[in-house]
Amino acid sequence: MSNLWIIIIIIALAWLYDFFNGMNDAANAIATTISTRALSPLSAVLLAAVLNIIGALLTTEVAKTIGKGIVDPKIIGSNVVICALIGAIIWVAFCTFYGIPISITHSLIGGIMGAVIIAKGYSVLKLAGLKKVFYAMILSPIAGFIIGFIFMVVIIWISKDFAPNKANKFFRLCQIFSASAVALSHGANDAQNAMGIITMALVVGGFMKTFHVPLWVILGSAFFMGFGTFMGGWKVIRTLGQRVVKLEPVHGFSAETSSAFVILFNSFIGAPISTTHVISTAIMGVGATRKLSAVKWGVVLHIVLTWILTIPGAGVFSALSYFLIDLFRKI
């Protein structure tokens, strides 16, 4: 098979992965807005789709981490890239089908690691890049919880003299802007997963000598993630918007604003994080200002367990894919 056809297959797989990203992860960015009825589901997904595209144009730092920060693309083959995508897609599709909000970013990272390890061994992985990934993985949800809690406390103090009806009306309007900020930040971080893997494939296939993300890759990746958001993801919306903690407009505004700050900060330093992690813990932090029992910790535990399993789960599927493809080629 020619390099051109291999690249076409990789792009198709990357954008399929991006589509599931939209169904699972991008939906999280607008879950609280739908839960508090600040926007209708249709208006919210359209808003998210457009702002994800705009956000993808802000920076390519995360794409660089994904595409060349974990492993040097010049020392791996196209089959490694394909298997990394297959592993991530299988894991994401499984979790999306069951309405489990997971880290789409970490699914891809797990897919890359699984395929690279079985193909080349542990030694080719870049320790500095992996440290950035794992530090961000641990610290970003903690930051989401703390900033969400503090921001909500400040909002409560500022609005303590507001009449409840007026406060709800005001913060429901504010949520349109906070949801826009989350969708924008999501595009600046998560839309870059496919951008990074496609650019990696272009370098691996010899179509590019240096790693830089082409404009058509940016726009295509953002479009397919927005399309995935528009087409589905409603189970995940219900999980985050309703089952973790009952939200009022003020809580949704606080959770979204806090999340947008954390996600944008990480986007500009090139740290690939999960919108799911941050929005979930921000919701928990906001809910904890009322009382700890307001958070449904059973649902939280279920979500946390899937976070822990995501990198090894996607890694196992990608490694198995590489093994089977390699075995088939030898027959």
LUMZA-640460 format. One record per residue: residue in one letter; x, y, z negated of N, C-alpha, C in turn. Coordinates in steps of 0.05 Angstrom, whole numbers, plus 32768, in hexadecimal, padded with zeros to 4 digits. Example, Ala and Ser with C-alpha at 12.3 -4.5 7.8 and 13.67 -1.06 7.14 Angstrom:
<atoms>
A81087F8E7F6480F67FA67F6481087FBE7F64S81017FD37F7281117FEB7F71810280017F63
</atoms>
This chain:
<atoms>
M80117FE88000800080008000801280198000S800B802D8011801C80458013801980567FFAN802D80687FF6802D807A7FDF8014808C7FE0L800C80947FF87FF480A67FFB7FDB80997FEFW7FD7807F7FF77FBF80717FEC7FC1806D7FCEI7FD880687FC47FDC80657FA77FD5807F7F99I7FDE80957FA47FD880AF7F987FBA80B57F98I7FAD80AE7FAF7F9080B27FB17F8180A17F9CI7F8A80887F977F7E80777F837F8280847F67I7F9A808E7F627F9F809A7F487F8E80B37F43I7F8C80C37F587F7B80DB7F557F5E80D47F50A7F5480BF7F5E7F3980B67F5A7F3580AC7F3EL7F48809C7F347F4680927F187F4880A97F04A7F5A80BC7F097F5D80D27EF67F4480E37EF4W7F3780E77F0B7F1E80F77F0A7F0780E77F00L7F0780CC7F037EF380BC7EF57EF780BD7ED7Y7F1080BC7ECE7F1680C07EB27F0C80DB7EA9D7F1180F07EBA7F08810B7EB37EE9810D7EB1F7EDC80FE7EC27EBE80FD7EC17EB580F27EA6F7EC180DC7E9D7EBA80D27E827EC380E57E6CN7ED880F37E717EE181087E5E7ECA811C7E5AG7EBE81247E717EA781377E707E90812B7E61M7E8A81127E667E7381057E597E7781027E3BN7E8F80FD7E327E9480F87E167E9F81117E07D7EB5811B7E107EC381307E017EB7814C7E06A7EB281537E1F7EA8816E7E247E8D81727E18A7E7D815C7E157E63815E7E097E6581677DECN7E7C81607DDF7E7F81687DC37E8181867DC0A7E8C81947DD47E8F81B07DD27E7581BF7DD0I7E5F81B37DD97E4581C17DDA7E3181B37DC8A7E39819F7DB97E26818F7DA97E1881A07D94T7E2881B17D867E1C81C17D707E0881D67D7BT7E0E81E07D937DFD81F47D9F7DE281E97DA6I7DE281D07DB07DC981C27DB77DBA81BB7D9DS7DC981B17D897DBD81A97D707DAE81C07D62T7DB981D87D637DAC81EF7D567D9981FE7D69R7D9681F37D827D8381FF7D957D8B821B7D9EA7DA582217D9C7DAE823B7DA67DAD823B7DC5L7DB182237DD17DAE82217DEE7DA082067DF4S7D9282067E0A7D8681EC7E137D9C81DA7E1DP7D9881C07E1D7DAD81AD7E277DB781B57E43L7DA481BB7E557DAD81C17E707DBE81DB7E71S7DB581F07E637DC582097E637DE082047E57A7DE181F47E417DFA81EF7E337E0E81E07E45V7E0581CB7E537E1781BB7E647E2181CC7E7CL7E1081DD7E867E1881EE7E9C7E2D82027E93L7E28820D7E7B7E3C82207E707E5682127E6BA7E5581FA7E607E6E81EB7E5A7E7D81E47E74A7E6E81DC7E887E7B81D57EA27E8A81ED7EAEV7E7E82047EAE7E8A821C7EBA7EA382247EAAL7EA082257E8F7EB6822F7E7F7ECD821B7E7CN7EC782017E807EDC81EE7E817EEE81F37E99I7EE281FA7EAF7EF282007EC77F0382197EC2I7EF7822E7EB67F0782467EB17F1D82417E9DG7F1782317E887F2B822A7E747F43821B7E7FA7F3D820A7E937F5381FA7EA07F67820B7EAEL7F5F82247EB57F7182367EC37F8382467EB0L7F7E82457E967F8C82567E837FA9824D7E7FT7FAF82337E7D7FC982297E777FCC820D7E81T7FE582047E867FEA81E87E8E7FFD81DB7E7BE800181E67E63801481DB7E50800D81BF7E47V7FF381B97E437FEB819F7E3A7FF0818B7E51A7FEA81937E6A7FEF81827E81800D817A7E83K801E818C7E7C803B81867E7C804281717E67T803681747E4F803B81607E3A803181447E43I801981437E4E800E81297E57801F811E7E6EG8026812F7E82803281257E9A805081207E99K805E812E7E87807B81297E868086812A7E69G8075812F7E55807F81317E3A808081167E2BI807181027E35807180E87E28808580D57E34V808780D77E4F809B80C77E5E80A380D67E77D80BB80D27E8080C580E07E9880B780D27EB0P80A780E17EBF809980D57ED680AB80C97EEBK80C480D27EEC80D680C87F0180E180AC7EFCI80DC80A17EE480E680867EDD80D080717EDCI80B880797EE280A280657EE2809680637EFDG8087804E7F02807A80497F1C805D80517F1CS805280527F34803580597F37802380457F29N802C802C7F28801B80177F1B8018801D7EFDV802C802A7EF1802A80317ED5801580477ED1V8015805A7EE3800180707EE27FE580657EE6I7FE180537EF97FC780477EFE7FBD80387EE6C7FCF80287EDA7FC680187EC27FC180297EAAA7FCF803F7EA77FCA80527E917FAD805D7E94L7FA680647EAC7F8B806E7EB17F7680597EADI7F7B80417EB67F67802B7EB37F6280267E95G7F7880247E857F7580207E697F6480357E5BA7F6A804F7E627F5C80657E577F3E80657E5FI7F39805F7E797F1E805F7E837F0D804A7E76I7F1880327E737F09801C7E667F0280237E4AW7F15802E7E3B7F1080357E1F7EFB804C7E1DV7EFE80607E2D7EEC80777E2D7ED0806E7E35A7ECE805E7E4A7EB380557E547EA580447E3EF7EB480337E317EA880237E1B7E9D80347E05C7EAD80477DFC7EA580587DE57E8E806B7DEDT7E8F80757E067E7A80877E0F7E6080797E11F7E6180607E1B7E4880507E1E7E3A804C7E03Y7E4A80497DEE7E3E80457DD37E3B805F7DC4G7E4080767DD17E3C80907DC47E5080967DAEI7E68808B7DB07E7D808F7D9C7E8F80A67DA5P7E9080BC7D967EA180D27D9D7EBE80CC7D97I7ECF80CA7DAB7EEB80C27DA77EFD80D87DB2S7F1680D47DB07F2A80E67DBC7F3080DD7DD8I7F2780EC7DEC7F2D80E57E087F4A80E97E0DT7F5580FE7E017F7281047E057F8380ED7DFBH7F7D80E47DE37F8D80CE7DD77F8880B47DE6S7F7180B17DF37F6D80997E047F8180987E1AL7F8580AF7E277F9880B17E3D7FB580AD7E33I7FBB80B97E1D7FD680B67E117FDB80997E0AG7FC7808B7DFE7FC9806F7DF87FCD805F7E11G7FBE80667E277FC080587E407FDC805B7E4CI7FE780737E4B800280777E55801680677E45M801480687E2B8027805A7E198026803B7E1EG800E80307E20800B80147E238017800A7E3DA801180197E53801C80117E6D803A80147E6FV8044802A7E638061802F7E648071801B7E53I806680147E3C807480017E2A80777FE67E37I80617FDC7E4380627FC17E4F80737FC17E68A80747FD97E7680847FDA7E8F80A17FE07E8BK80A77FF27E7880C37FFC7E7580CE7FF97E59G80BD7FF37E4580C67FF17E2A80C3800B7E1AY80C880097E0080C480217DEF80D880377DF4S80F080307DFD810680437DFF8101805A7E11V80F080577E2580EB806D7E3980D880827E2FL80CA807D7E1980B780907E0E80C780A77E02K80BD80C07E0580CA80D87DFB80C080DD7DDEL80D280DB7DCB80CB80DE7DAF80C080FA7DA9A80CC810F7DB580C3812A7DB080A7812F7DB8G80A081247DD0808481277DDA807181187DC9L807881007DC0806680F07DAF806280FD7D94K807781097D89807581177D708060812E7D72K8062813D7D88804F81537D8D803281487D8DV802F81317D9B801481257D9D800A811D7D82F801A810E7D73801181037D5A800E81187D44Y801F812C7D44801C81427D31800181517D36A7FFC81567D507FE381647D577FCB81537D51M7FCE81387D557FB881267D4F7FB081267D32I7FC481297D207FBF81297D037FB681457CFAL7FC4815A7D037FC081747CF77FA781827D02S7FA0817E7D1C7F8A818D7D287F6F81877D1AP7F69816E7D147F4F816A7D067F4F81757CE9I7F6781747CDC7F6981817CC27F64819F7CC4A7F7181AB7CD87F6D81C87CDD7F5081CE7CE3G7F4381BD7CF27F2681C17CF97F1581C27CDFF7F1A81AF7CCD7F0B81AE7CB47F1081C67CA3I7F2A81CD7C9F7F3181E37C8D7F2781FE7C98I7F2C82037CB27F24821C7CBE7F05821E7CBFG7EF882087CC57EDB82077CC57ECF820E7CAAF7EDB82037C957ED282077C7A7ED682257C72I7EEF822F7C777EF5824B7C707EE4825F7C7FF7EE1825A7C997ED1826C7CAA7EB4826C7CA1M7EAA82557C997E8E82547C907E8A82637C76V7E9E82607C647E9C826E7C4B7E9C828D7C4FV7EAD82967C627EAE82B37C687E9382BC7C74I7E8882AC7C877E6F82B37C937E5882B47C7EI7E5882A17C6C7E4482A17C577E4582BA7C46W7E5E82C27C3F7E6282DA7C2F7E5982F47C3EI7E6082F57C587E59830D7C687E3B830F7C6CS7E2E82F87C707E1182F87C777DFF82F27C5FK7E0982F57C477DF982ED7C2F7DE082FE7C2BD7DE183177C367DC983287C337DB783287C4BF7DBD83167C5F7DAB83147C767D9283047C6FA7D7C830C7C7B7D6482FC7C797D6882E27C89P7D6082CB7C7F7D6682B17C8C7D5D82B17CAAN7D4582BB7CB07D3C82BB7CCB7D4D82CC7CDEK7D5482E47CD37D6582F57CE37D8182EA7CE7A7D8B82DD7CD27DA682D07CD47DA682BA7CE9N7D9182A97CE87D9082937CFC7D8E829E7D18K7D7E82B37D1C7D7B82BE7D377D9682CA7D40F7DA482D87D2E7DBE82E57D357DD382D07D3CF7DD582BB7D2B7DEA82A77D307DE382947D47R7DCA82917D4D7DC282817D647DCC82907D7EL7DCA82AA7D7E7DD482B97D947DF382B87D95C7DFF82BA7D7E7E1D82B97D7C7E27829E7D86Q7E1782897D837E20826E7D8B7E24826C7DA9I7E17827C7DB97E1B827B7DD67E3882837DDBF7E4382967DCC7E5F829F7DD07E72828B7DC4S7E6B82807DAC7E7D826C7DA07E7F82527DB0A7E68824A7DBB7E6882327DCC7E7882377DE6S7E76824F7DF07E8782567E077EA482547E01A7EAC825D7DE97EC8825C7DE17ED1823F7DDEV7EC0822E7DD47EC882117DD17ECB82057DEDA7EB8820A7DFF7EBA81FF7E1A7ED382097E28L7ED982237E257EF1822E7E317F0A82217E26S7F0B821E7E0C7F2382117DFF7F2581F47E07H7F0E81E77E0A7F0E81CB7E137F1A81C87E2EG7F1381DA7E407F1F81DA7E5B7F3D81DF7E5AA7F4681F07E477F6281F67E457F7281DF7E3AN7F6581CC7E2D7F7481B57E217F6D819B7E2FD7F5481927E2D7F4D81787E367F4B81757E54A7F45818A7E627F4481887E807F5F81827E8BQ7F7481877E7B7F8F81837E857F9981667E84N7F8981557E787F9281387E777F95812D7E93A7F8081307EA37F8181267EBF7F9581367ECFM7F9781507ECA7FAA81617ED87FC781567ED4G7FCD814F7EBB7FE781457EB57FED812A7EC2I7FDA81187EC17FDE80FD7ECC7FE080FD7EEBI7FD0810F7EF87FD181117F157FEC811D7F1DT7FF581327F10800F813E7F168025812A7F11M8023811B7EFC803781057EF7803880F27F0FA802180EA7F19802080D87F30802C80E47F49L802880FE7F4D8033810C7F648052810C7F63V805C810F7F4B807A810E7F47808480F27F4BV807680DE7F3F807D80C27F41807D80B97F5FG806980C27F6E806680BA7F8A807880C97F9DG808780DD7F93809980EC7FA4808C81037FB3F807381097FAC8066811F7FBA806D813A7FAEM8079813B7F96808381537F8A809E814D7F7DK80B081607F7F80CB815D7F7480CC81667F57T80BD817A7F5080BC81857F35809F81847F2AF809D81847F10808381817F048076819D7F01H806281A27F12805181BA7F0F803581B27F19V802181BC7F0B800681B47F117FFA81C57F28P7FF381B87F3F7FE781C77F557FCB81D17F4EL7FC381E77F5C7FA981F37F567F9381E07F5CW7F9581D07F727F7F81BD7F797F7C81A87F64V7F9181A07F567F8F818D7F407F8181997F29I7F8781B27F237F7981C07F0D7F5B81C27F12L7F5481CC7F297F3781D07F307F2881B57F31G7F3481A17F3E7F2781877F407F22817A7F25S7F36817B7F147F34816F7EF97F1F817D7EE9A7F1E81987EEA7F0A81A77EDB7EEE81A17EE5F7EEB819F7F007ED1819A7F0C7EC6817F7F03F7ED6816A7F047ECC814F7EFD7EC6814D7EDFM7ED4815B7ECE7ECD815A7EB27EB381697EAEG7EAF81807EBB7E96818E7EB97E7F817E7EC4F7E83816F7EDA7E6F815E7EE67E6781487ED2G7E7A813C7EC47E7481287EB07E6481337E99T7E6A814B7E917E5A81587E7C7E3D815C7E85F7E3981647E9E7E1F81697EA97E0F814F7EABM7E1C81387EB27E0E811F7EB77E07810F7E9FG7E1481137E897E0E81027E727E1B810A7E58G7E2080F77E477E2C80FD7E2D7E1981047E17W7DFF80FE7E1B7DEB81077E077DEC80F77DEDK7DF580DE7DEE7DF880CF7DD57E0D80DC7DC3V7E2280E57DCF7E3880F27DC07E2E810C7DB5I7E1E811B7DC57E1381347DBB7E02812F7DA2R7DF2811A7DA37DE181147D8B7DF2810D7D73T7E0780FD7D777E1880F57D617E24810D7D53L7E30811F7D627E3E81357D567E2B814C7D4EG7E1681507D5E7E0481677D597DEF81617D44Q7DE981487D3E7DD381427D2C7DDA812F7D16R7DEB811A7D1B7DEE81057D087E04810B7CF3V7E18811C7CF97E2D81217CE67E2281337CCFV7E1681497CD67E0A815B7CC27DF5816C7CD0K7DDF81717CC27DCA81827CCE7DD4819E7CD0L7DD281AA7CE87DDD81C47CED7DC881DA7CF1E7DCE81F27CE67DC0820A7CEC7DD2821B7CFEP7DC682307D0B7DD782407D1E7DF0824A7D11V7DEF82547CF87E08825E7CEB7E1D82497CE9H7E1582307CE47E28821A7CE27E3482137CFDG7E2382137D117E2D820D7D2C7E4082237D35F7E3A823C7D307E4C82527D387E67824F7D2AS7E6682497D107E7F82477D017E9082307D0BA7E8382197D0F7E9282017D197E9E82067D34E7E8F82127D467E9882177D617EAF822B7D62T7EAC82417D537EC182557D537EDB824A7D47S7ED9823B7D327EF0822F7D257EFE821C7D38S7EEE820B7D467EF881F77D597F0782057D70A7EFA821A7D7B7F0682277D927F2282337D8BF7F24823E7D737F3E82497D6A7F5382337D69V7F4D821C7D5D7F6082067D5A7F6881FB7D75I7F5481F77D877F5981EB7DA17F6A81FD7DB3L7F6382177DB47F7382297DC47F8F822C7DBBF7F93822D7DA17FAF822F7D967FBF82177D9FN7FB481FF7D9D7FC381E77DA67FC781E67DC4S7FB481F17DD37FB681F17DF07FCF82017DF9F7FD382187DED7FE882297DF5800482207DECI8005820E7DD8801F82037DD0802381E87DDDG801081DF7DEE801481C67DFC800E81AD7DECA7FFE81AF7DD77FF881987DC67FDE818C7DCFP7FDE81747DDA7FC581677DE37FB5815D7DCBI7F9E81697DC67F8E81617DAF7F7281587DB9S7F6181507DA67F4681477DAC7F32815C7DA3T7F2281657DB67F0B81767DAF7EF981687D9BT7EF6814E7D9F7EE6813E7D8D7EF081407D70H7F0A813C7D6C7F16813E7D527F0F81597D45V7F14816E7D547F1281897D487EF581917D43I7EE4818D7D577EC881957D537EBB81847D3DS7EC2816B7D3B7EB681597D267EBE81637D0AT7ED981687D067EE281707CEC7ED9818C7CE5A7ED7819D7CFA7ECC81B87CF47EAF81B77CEBI7EA081A57CF77E8481A17CEE7E8481977CD1M7E9681857CCB7E98817A7CAF7E9F81917C9CG7EB381A17CA47EBB81B77C927EA581CB7C8DV7E9681D17CA27E8081E47CA07E6A81D77C8EG7E6481BD7C927E5081B07C827E5881AD7C65A7E7281AB7C607E7C81A77C447E7881C07C34T7E7381D87C407E6F81F07C317E5481EF7C23R7E4181DF7C2D7E2781DC7C217E2A81C97C09K7E3281B17C0F7E39819D7BFB7E4581857C0AL7E5681777BFD7E6481607C0A7E50814B7C13S7E3A81497C057E2681347C0D7E17813C7C26A7E1A81557C2F7E0D815D7C487E1981507C60V7E3281487C5E7E40813A7C737E39811C7C71K7E3181107C877E2B80F37C877E4580E47C8BW7E5180DC7C757E6C80D17C767E6E80B67C83G7E5880A87C847E58808E7C937E5D80927CB0V7E5080A67CBC7E5580AD7CD87E7180B77CDCV7E7B80C77CC97E9680D27CCB7EAA80BB7CCBL7EA680A77CB97EB980917CB77EB980817CD1H7EA2807D7CDD7EA0806F7CF77EB0807E7D0CI7EAE80997D0D7EBC80A97D207EDA80A77D1BV7EE380A97D027EFF80A87CFB7F0C808E7D03L7EFE80787CFF7F08805E7D077F0D805C7D25T7EFB80687D357F0080687D527F1880797D59W7F1D808E7D4A7F35809E7D4F7F4E808D7D4BI7F4F807F7D357F66806F7D2F7F6B80597D44L7F56804E7D4F7F5880387D627F5D80417D7ET7F59805B7D847F5980647DA07F74805F7DAEI7F8A80697DA37FA480667DB17FAB80487DB5P7FAA80387DA07FB0801B7DA47F9B800D7DB6G7F8280157DB47F6D80087DC47F71800E7DE2A7F7580277DE97F7A802E7E057F9580227E0EG7FA980217DFC7FC380167E027FC17FF87E09V7FB17FEA7DFA7FAE7FCD7DFF7FA17FC87E1BF7F8D7FD87E217F807FD57E3B7F927FDC7E52S7FA37FF07E4F7FB57FF87E657FCB7FE37E67A7FD57FD97E517FEA7FC57E527FDF7FAB7E5FL7FC77FA47E587FBA7F8C7E647FB67F907E82S7FAE7FA87E8A7FAB7FAE7EA67FC57FAC7EB5Y7FDB7FB67EA97FF57FB47EB67FFD7F977EB9F7FF97F877EA480017F6B7EA57FF17F5C7EBAL7FD77F617EBD7FC77F537ED17FCE7F5B7EEDI7FD27F757EF17FDA7F7E7F0C7FF57F747F14D80087F747F0180237F697F0780217F4B7F0DL80107F3D7EFE800D7F207F0280017F1B7F1EF7FED7F2B7F267FE07F287F3F7FF47F2D7F56R80057F417F5380197F477F68802D7F307F6CK80327F217F5780467F0B7F59803A7EF17F65I801F7EF07F6580137ED87F7080157ED67F8E
</atoms>
